Amino acid sequence: MASFTDKPKIPLLGNSGSETYASFGTWKGSFSSALVRHGCGVYSSLDVSELPVAFPTDPKQATSSTTQQRYEETVAMFEGKFKISNKWELEGKSEQAYALLHEAVAKNPKLTGLIEKPDLKGNFIAAFAAIEAAIVDDSDEAARELKEQVLDKLKQGHTPDEIRDAIDLAECSNGHLRTVVFRLSLSG
Protein backbone atom coordinates (compact mmCIF):
# COMPACT_ATOMS: atom_id res chain seq x y z
CA MET A 1 0.00 0.00 0.00
CA ALA A 2 1.38 3.39 -0.98
CA SER A 3 1.67 6.18 1.53
CA PHE A 4 2.20 9.90 1.20
CA THR A 5 5.86 9.46 2.12
CA ASP A 6 6.56 7.09 -0.78
CA LYS A 7 8.72 8.55 -3.52
CA PRO A 8 6.56 9.35 -6.58
CA LYS A 9 7.21 7.04 -9.51
CA ILE A 10 8.76 8.23 -12.73
CA PRO A 11 6.95 7.20 -15.94
CA LEU A 12 9.28 5.16 -18.13
CA LEU A 13 9.78 5.87 -21.80
CA GLY A 14 9.63 2.34 -23.17
CA ASN A 15 12.40 -0.11 -23.78
CA SER A 16 11.47 -1.15 -27.28
CA GLY A 17 13.59 1.51 -28.94
CA SER A 18 10.76 2.27 -31.37
CA GLU A 19 8.61 4.76 -29.53
CA THR A 20 5.96 6.44 -31.62
CA TYR A 21 4.96 10.05 -31.62
CA ALA A 22 1.68 9.07 -29.93
CA SER A 23 3.34 7.09 -27.12
CA PHE A 24 5.82 9.94 -26.65
CA GLY A 25 2.95 12.42 -26.30
CA THR A 26 1.29 10.28 -23.64
CA TRP A 27 4.59 9.89 -21.80
CA LYS A 28 5.19 13.66 -21.91
CA GLY A 29 1.93 14.26 -20.04
CA SER A 30 2.87 11.81 -17.31
CA PHE A 31 6.47 13.04 -17.12
CA SER A 32 5.31 16.64 -16.81
CA SER A 33 3.29 15.69 -13.74
CA ALA A 34 6.26 13.78 -12.32
CA LEU A 35 8.47 16.86 -12.71
CA VAL A 36 5.99 18.90 -10.66
CA ARG A 37 5.76 16.20 -7.96
CA HIS A 38 9.55 16.15 -7.69
CA GLY A 39 9.89 19.93 -7.36
CA CYS A 40 10.98 20.63 -10.93
CA GLY A 41 7.79 22.37 -12.05
CA VAL A 42 9.83 25.09 -13.73
CA TYR A 43 10.43 22.55 -16.54
CA SER A 44 6.96 20.97 -16.59
CA SER A 45 5.76 22.64 -19.81
CA LEU A 46 8.17 20.37 -21.74
CA ASP A 47 8.07 22.87 -24.60
CA VAL A 48 11.76 23.42 -25.29
CA SER A 49 11.11 26.88 -26.74
CA GLU A 50 9.48 28.01 -23.47
CA LEU A 51 11.78 26.44 -20.87
CA PRO A 52 13.98 28.86 -18.92
CA VAL A 53 17.60 28.61 -20.01
CA ALA A 54 18.88 31.05 -17.38
CA PHE A 55 17.70 32.95 -14.32
CA PRO A 56 16.72 36.51 -15.25
CA THR A 57 19.46 39.09 -14.79
CA ASP A 58 18.83 42.54 -13.39
CA PRO A 59 18.89 45.18 -16.10
CA LYS A 60 21.30 47.54 -14.29
CA GLN A 61 20.42 50.53 -16.38
CA ALA A 62 16.97 49.70 -17.67
CA THR A 63 16.10 51.69 -20.74
CA SER A 64 12.49 51.81 -19.65
CA SER A 65 10.40 51.15 -16.63
CA THR A 66 8.65 48.34 -18.51
CA THR A 67 11.94 46.43 -18.81
CA GLN A 68 12.51 46.76 -15.08
CA GLN A 69 8.90 45.80 -14.36
CA ARG A 70 9.14 42.72 -16.62
CA TYR A 71 12.32 41.67 -14.81
CA GLU A 72 10.69 42.07 -11.39
CA GLU A 73 7.61 40.10 -12.48
CA THR A 74 9.77 37.28 -13.85
CA VAL A 75 11.85 37.09 -10.66
CA ALA A 76 8.66 37.13 -8.56
CA MET A 77 7.25 34.27 -10.66
CA PHE A 78 10.45 32.21 -10.23
CA GLU A 79 10.46 32.81 -6.47
CA GLY A 80 6.73 32.49 -5.84
CA LYS A 81 5.80 29.67 -8.17
CA PHE A 82 8.98 27.60 -8.25
CA LYS A 83 10.92 28.63 -5.09
CA ILE A 84 13.95 29.56 -7.22
CA SER A 85 15.75 32.75 -6.23
CA ASN A 86 19.06 32.61 -8.13
CA LYS A 87 20.87 31.01 -11.05
CA TRP A 88 22.40 28.27 -8.86
CA GLU A 89 19.01 27.03 -7.72
CA LEU A 90 17.82 26.98 -11.34
CA GLU A 91 20.91 24.98 -12.37
CA GLY A 92 20.21 22.59 -9.49
CA LYS A 93 16.64 22.10 -10.75
CA SER A 94 17.99 21.44 -14.25
CA GLU A 95 20.31 18.75 -12.89
CA GLN A 96 17.50 17.23 -10.81
CA ALA A 97 15.18 17.22 -13.86
CA TYR A 98 17.97 15.64 -15.92
CA ALA A 99 18.31 12.88 -13.31
CA LEU A 100 14.57 12.21 -13.52
CA LEU A 101 14.79 12.14 -17.32
CA HIS A 102 17.72 9.74 -17.13
CA GLU A 103 15.71 7.49 -14.80
CA ALA A 104 12.75 7.62 -17.21
CA VAL A 105 14.82 6.39 -20.17
CA ALA A 106 17.04 3.99 -18.20
CA LYS A 107 15.51 0.90 -19.85
CA ASN A 108 16.01 2.29 -23.35
CA PRO A 109 19.70 1.93 -24.30
CA LYS A 110 19.36 4.10 -27.42
CA LEU A 111 17.93 7.08 -25.51
CA THR A 112 20.17 6.57 -22.48
CA GLY A 113 23.23 6.65 -24.70
CA LEU A 114 21.92 9.75 -26.40
CA ILE A 115 21.54 11.83 -23.22
CA GLU A 116 24.78 10.60 -21.66
CA LYS A 117 26.84 12.49 -24.23
CA PRO A 118 29.13 14.99 -22.45
CA ASP A 119 27.45 18.07 -23.93
CA LEU A 120 24.00 16.91 -22.74
CA LYS A 121 24.88 15.46 -19.35
CA GLY A 122 23.23 17.43 -16.55
CA ASN A 123 21.48 19.81 -18.97
CA PHE A 124 17.79 18.94 -18.88
CA ILE A 125 16.67 21.20 -21.71
CA ALA A 126 19.30 19.97 -24.18
CA ALA A 127 18.81 16.32 -23.20
CA PHE A 128 15.02 16.53 -23.50
CA ALA A 129 15.30 18.27 -26.89
CA ALA A 130 17.61 15.49 -28.10
CA ILE A 131 15.16 12.79 -27.01
CA GLU A 132 12.25 14.61 -28.59
CA ALA A 133 14.15 15.00 -31.86
CA ALA A 134 15.17 11.32 -31.85
CA ILE A 135 11.56 10.20 -31.50
CA VAL A 136 9.57 12.83 -33.37
CA ASP A 137 11.87 13.63 -36.27
CA ASP A 138 11.85 10.08 -37.59
CA SER A 139 8.68 10.54 -39.69
CA ASP A 140 10.36 9.37 -42.94
CA GLU A 141 11.60 6.20 -41.25
CA ALA A 142 8.17 5.64 -39.69
CA ALA A 143 6.56 6.00 -43.13
CA ARG A 144 8.92 3.37 -44.59
CA GLU A 145 8.20 0.97 -41.72
CA LEU A 146 4.45 1.50 -42.14
CA LYS A 147 4.67 0.76 -45.85
CA GLU A 148 6.53 -2.50 -45.12
CA GLN A 149 3.99 -3.52 -42.47
CA VAL A 150 1.03 -2.86 -44.76
CA LEU A 151 2.65 -4.73 -47.67
CA ASP A 152 3.39 -7.72 -45.39
CA LYS A 153 -0.20 -7.75 -44.14
CA LEU A 154 -1.52 -7.57 -47.71
CA LYS A 155 0.76 -10.42 -48.82
CA GLN A 156 -0.39 -12.55 -45.89
CA GLY A 157 -4.04 -11.64 -46.38
CA HIS A 158 -6.03 -14.44 -47.94
CA THR A 159 -9.48 -13.51 -46.74
CA PRO A 160 -11.45 -10.30 -47.10
CA ASP A 161 -11.19 -9.73 -43.31
CA GLU A 162 -7.39 -9.96 -43.37
CA ILE A 163 -7.21 -7.52 -46.29
CA ARG A 164 -9.60 -5.13 -44.47
CA ASP A 165 -7.31 -5.32 -41.42
CA ALA A 166 -4.34 -4.27 -43.59
CA ILE A 167 -6.34 -1.37 -45.03
CA ASP A 168 -7.45 -0.29 -41.53
CA LEU A 169 -3.81 -0.38 -40.36
CA ALA A 170 -2.77 1.78 -43.31
CA GLU A 171 -5.55 4.33 -42.77
CA CYS A 172 -4.96 4.61 -39.03
CA SER A 173 -1.19 4.91 -39.38
CA ASN A 174 -1.46 7.39 -42.26
CA GLY A 175 -3.56 9.67 -40.04
CA HIS A 176 -0.92 9.39 -37.33
CA LEU A 177 1.89 10.20 -39.79
CA ARG A 178 0.00 13.22 -41.17
CA THR A 179 -0.28 14.57 -37.63
CA VAL A 180 3.45 14.08 -37.02
CA VAL A 181 4.47 15.72 -40.30
CA PHE A 182 2.04 18.62 -39.73
CA ARG A 183 3.44 19.26 -36.24
CA LEU A 184 7.00 19.10 -37.57
CA SER A 185 6.15 21.64 -40.28
CA LEU A 186 4.71 23.99 -37.65
CA SER A 187 7.78 23.75 -35.40
CA GLY A 188 10.37 23.82 -38.19
N, C-alpha and C positions, 0 to 999 in steps of 0.2 A: 504494500500500500504506500502510495506516495504521500509525502508530507510537504509542508511549506518550506522546510529547510533543505529539501532535496535540490540538487543542482539541476536547473532546467536543461532539457536535452537539446542537442543541436541536430537539426534536420540534415540528413546525409544526402549528398548529390551523387547517387548511384555508383555502382562499381562496374557497370557494363562497358563503359567507355564510349557508348553511343547514345548520349543523352539527346533528346529532341528539344526543339524550341519550346514545345508545350510543357514537357516535364521540367524544363529549366524555369519556366514562368511560374509553375506551381511551387517549385522549390524556393524561388525568390521570395514569394509571399511568406512562407514559413520561416525562412532565414531572416527576413526583415523583423519578424516578431521576436525571434531568438536574440537578435542584436539588441533590441529594446530591453528584453528581460535580463540581459547580461550587462546592462549599463552602457551600451554603445549606440544609443538611439541617434546620435549625431550622424551616423552612417546608414540609418534604417531606410532611407528613400531608395537606396540601391540604384539611383540614377547617377551614373558617373559624372555627367555634366553638372549636377547640382551638389555633389558632395564637397565639403569644405577641404581645400587643399592645405590651407594655413589659417592660423588664428588671425583675426583682423588686427592690423597695426594702426596705431594712433596717427592720424594725419596732423603732424606737428604744426604746420602752418596751413590749415584748411583754407582753400580758396573761397569756400562759401559755408554758410551755416548749415546748409543741407548735407554737405559732405560730413561735417562733424556730427550732425544728428544721425545720419545713416550709420556711422561708425558706432556711436553710443547705443543705438538700437540693436545692432548686430552683436555687440559685446553683451548687452543685457540679455539677448536671446540665448547666447552661448552659456552664460552664467545661470540664468533662470531655468531654462529648459533642459540643459544638458549637464549642468554643474561643472563647466569647463571655464577656467578663468585665465589661462595663459597657454602659450604655444606648447609647453611641455606636457600639459595635461591632454591636449589634443593629440600630440604624438603618441602618448601612452594609450589613448583610446584607439588610435589607428593600429598600434601593435596588438592590442587586445582583440580588436575586430579581425585582424589578420590571423591570430591564433584560432579564433572561432571558425574562420573560413578554412584554415588548414585542417582543422578537425572535421569539418563538413565534407571535405574531399579526400580524406585519408584513405578511403577504400577504393579510390580511383587513381591508379598509378599515373595515368596520362596527365590528369589535372594536378596531382600532387607534384609531379616533376616540373610542370609548367610554373607553378607559383613558388617553387623553391629556388628559382634562378636568383642569383645574387642581387640583381637590380629590382626584383620584386619582393624579396624577403623583408617582412616587417612593414611593408607599405600596402595597406588594405586596398586603397583605391586602385593602384596599379595592378595588384594581384586580381582583384575582382574584375577589372576591365579585361584582363588577359583571359580569364575563364569565360567571361561573357562572349568575347570574340571567338574563342575556340569552339564554343557550342553554337552560337547564333550565326556566325559568318560562314558556316559550312553548307549553305543552301544548294550550291551546285552539286556537291557530293551527295547531299540528301536526295536531290532529284535523280541522280544516277542510280542510287540504291533503290529508290522507289520504282524506277523503270525496270530494274532487274527483278524486283519482287513481283511486280505485276506480270511481267513476261513469264516468270516461273509458274505463277498461279495459272496463267492462261494455258501454258503447255501441259500442266498437270490436270487441268479441268476437262472432265469427260462428260459431265452432266450439266444441264442448264443451271442448276444451283451453284455448282463450283465456278462456272463462268461468271454468274452474277456476283459471287463473292469477290472475284478478282476485279470486276468493274466497280463494286462498292469500295474496295480498298483503294483503287486508283482515284475515285472521286473524292473520298475523304482525305487522302494524303495530298491531293492536288490543292484542295482548299487550305490545308495546313501550310503548304509551301507558298501559296500566294500570299498568305498572311505574313510569313517570314520575310519574303522578298519585299513586300510593301513596307514593312517596318524598317528593313535595312535601307530602303530608298529614302525614307523619311529622315533617318538618322545620319545618312551619309551625304 
